[in-house]
Amino acid sequence: MKKLESSLKNMLLVLTGVTVISVAILAVVNELTKGPIEIANAKALSDAVSLVVPGFDNDPIAEKKVENLDGVEYAVYPASKGGKSIGAAVEATSMGFGGELKVLVGFDAEGNILDYSVLSHSETPGLGSKSTEWFKQGNKGDITGLNPGQAPLTVSKDGGQVDAITASTITSRAFLKAVNAAYAAFSGERTDGLTGATQKAVQAAPEEGEEPQAAAITDNNEEEKGADNE
């Protein structure tokens, strides 16, 4: 009995020791990688801003503004050249098929879309993941040059003007919802308040991504079937 108690005690001590050492190692590794990760993320953001709003000579990231709309905060990076505004890059998120979809959308001074960059996503490889390129200039779902202030962007299946990613309607709706939200934040940043067009964009966005369960199941099947079902 004493031998059993001794063995159990030794096992607990060993497990405790291993746990303490493991936690200490993780803490050290986290501290060592924290700086490089922050630098890498900052560079990725800087590169993305330069991509979606080219031609500025200021520091959009240093001049970052936070726009609060309906309790949601949006990062707005104003771009200017020679002291004159040429637009802005705006971060916005939405829930896609696999999880959060985060985009950075570039607008010119009039609110027309210049370009975008998908900062992060959890979409299905080969399907929803195509959002990184599908809506770019020259591609099937091209949104460049469109102005969400004139009409909220929606997929053609919902009566809109944008072709959805083949077999990835949920992802496409989520992407456009994020773009509409980015425009709303951009417009608020420019006018210090929502315009009627912006309010329309914000009101229209929820129904694009928040669907009844039956619709979600239908699109789920679309994701799995791939290009065979548009």
Disulfide bonds with the S-S distance in Angstrom:
none
